[in-house]
Each structure stands twice: as C-alpha cells, then as structure tokens.
Amino acid sequence: MLGNKIHQVYKLDIITAEANYREQGHFLYSFAFREVHPNISFL
C-alpha cells in the first residue's frame, strides 16, 4: 500500500523489535507494532 521501501523498513523494525522483546521482555513493542501494523502476530 505504502510501497516496498516502507515495507522493508517495517521488516527491519519488526526484526529489531522482536530481538529487543525477547531480550528485555518489553510489552511496549507489541503495543507499538499492533498500533502500526495490526496483522503482526509473532508477539
């Protein structure tokens, strides 16, 4: 919808968020990413 570059950025951010989530146990990432992209299901 927003173009391939945006999706690539989201992909990188998701990988980073997942790593941080596992490392730190933060729930902020899941809330933030559900807000931005409700279809993300790994959290």
Beta strands, then each sheet from edge to edge (+ up, - down):
end
